């Protein structure tokens, strides 16, 4: 049978996981990323892979869309809207991240005001046409856009088009005919939901990305073919599903958190295997750290995602928070002389000083080398030797400026990096009312296992798990993912005179669209469809999502909906208001095709406990200690190790602090218990 391959293009390394159905063998490896040419890293990683001719399916996670927005490298985009509303992208929202921060700067929208155009048309809040669209007016706008050569894309967002899309569709048809070389995005196809600014921002992001992402994806397919890799390639979308290269080019906003979703998908799988209800995930790579939660063995989703504070992207996305903390995060001193770490990163080139590629600035990786936690002769399984002298020189330069010894400075760098990650963990736990004591930390990424032990100590989390293949865990999630399509639409109905027949018809339309997209991706079997209503008491500003069954909108069962909402509201907020009018704001439909997953391999229960292969001094908070070093692949199921200890494998190192205990479960996952 064919080989399924997952590839995760990161900022520092590109990770690969290949699973052969015929043999049951899973192979993992990584190569340095090429930030200026992400496809190059895929070709480099597959160049010497012996199974490349048997590849049957490629699933790729990429940061191309995220980077294009963060670095403002997208296309010059025109914005077309209803007369009187051209300033919506610039007014934004009245809330801000820090109300009393005088240095806070409102983020710029993805278009310039001189590239915004208005049409004299109007649809009202009931979806009725008040002012018909004038086709001559649309052609006038098209001519004005054509007169600005740098514009490559157009975002169309007309008032109340989520209720009646006729005008937007008409505008799209005229613009496509008048501007054949331009990418066109309309809000009804991107985000048919209410809230003008969020809809405008998301539509702008889609148009802004289309030319850039389209060129990259076309080049990807061509270069894969040129290298003799003709297996079908798909991209992982932000909701954890997959989409074809053509579909991704058509709706690139769906790729905004493509790469990090793999780790959450794989974490959910580990939760199911280990019987753990609640996980908090920590994916620490070379450039950034991503955190998320798995609640009741289910990934957490959101539509309140912001690529920058104030620039919302409201598509369904696995709820992931990202901070600039990774192995390559640079240590620096601020104007007050305080030591800080990140968010700037040394990246893949030149990378940390220890990489020996000319980098001179101290990083988290350099600190781990200096403190004895990383063996410079066994980095990436020995395939990449590290320069200890360069790491020590980089740390010494920082130590001289802060007035500490090199060891204390390296330890301080790690503690600051840990503190940054504690802040991210708090944002997905404590800020949401979740108790860290109810969770298990799942730490992965090349650098995650190095910091897991200290993070559970700082956060009061009872234990941490380091899964198999932590350095390639996100890529592993790609081979586990299901095909998934989400569809949403605003309806704005109330419980008084609820038009159940109309709601049923709209749900059926959304379901048909979701199933059609799955079928277009060649998924026909093992499909499940879930439906939900986003509801609130009339006058509230936030909605609760209420899952519903297939027959929930039958007339005689509608009262059950209102009772279920009252109960859900009381469970979430501590009170319900029976008899209060309820507003149904959005309909949502999710279609999932369950894909075959590789079988998980149990460790041999009869294998002997592995012994330490070496011992070396490692610096902890209490001082230098002689620390045994174990090879992970020699550890037996049920084996227990008391810290301090290091567990080495090809792509990572797990640190066990003094007083902590590490045990090995039957699948080979490492479980670190907090100090007693």
NORRAWO-V542352 format. One line per field, one symbol per residue. phi: phi as a letter, one per 40 degrees, with the letter a starting at -180 (. if undefined). psi: psi as a letter, one per 40 degrees, with the letter a starting at -180 (. if undefined). A space follows every 50 residues. Layout:
# NORRAWO-V542352
phi = ???
psi = ???
This chain:
# NORRAWO-V542352
phi = .cccbbbbcccbbbbbbbbcccbgcbbbaabccbdcadcdccccccdbcc cccbcbabbbbbbccdcccccfbcccbcbbacdgbccdcccgbccacbcb ccccbcccccacccbbbbbcaabccbgcccbccccccccccccccccbdc cbabbbaccfcccacdcccccdccccccbccbcbbbccccacbcgccccc cccccccdcdcccdcccccccccccccgbbcdbbbccccgcbaccccccc bcccbcbdcccdcccccdccdcccgbcbbbcbbbbcbabbbabbbfgbcc babbcbcachbcbbccbccbbbbcbacccccabcccgccbbgccbcgcac gddccgbhcbccbccccccccgcbcccbcfggcbcbccccccccccccdc ccgbcdccccccdccccccccdcccccbbccbgbcdccbbcbbagcbdcc bdcccccccgccabbbccfccbcccccccbcccabbbbacbfbbccgccc cccccccccccccccccccccgbbbfcbbbbabcbacdhcbbbbcbcbcc bcccdcbddccccccdccccccbgabbdgcdbbccbbbbbbbbcccbccc ccccccccccbccaaacbcbcchcbcbcbbcdcccccgcbbcccabbcac babbcbcdgcbbbbcccgccbbcccc
psi = iihhhhhhhiddihihhhhhddeehhhiiiihigdegddddddddedehd edeehdhhhhhiedddddddeffaihhihhiihefeededdaidiidhde heehhhiiieiideehiihgihhaeeeihdhihhddddddddddddegde heihhhgihfeedhedddddddddddddgdeihhhiddddgfiahddddd ddddddddddddddddddddddddddeegeihhiihieeeaiiidddddd geeeedfddedddddddddddddefhdhihihghaddihhiaihhffhih iiefihdihegihfihihghhhighadehhhihadeehhihieiieadhe aideefeeiehhidddddddeedhheefhffeehiigddddddddddddd defiiddddddddddddddddddddddecdeeehhdeeihhhhaideddd edddddddefhdiihhiifdefddddddeeiihhhhhihhdgiiehfhgd ddddddddddddddddddddefheifhihiiihhiiiheieiihhhiiid edeideedddddddddddddddeeiighehihhhdihihhhhhhihiiih hiiheeiihiiheihihhhadeahihhihihdeehihehhhhiiihhiid eihhhhiheihhihieeeihhhiii.
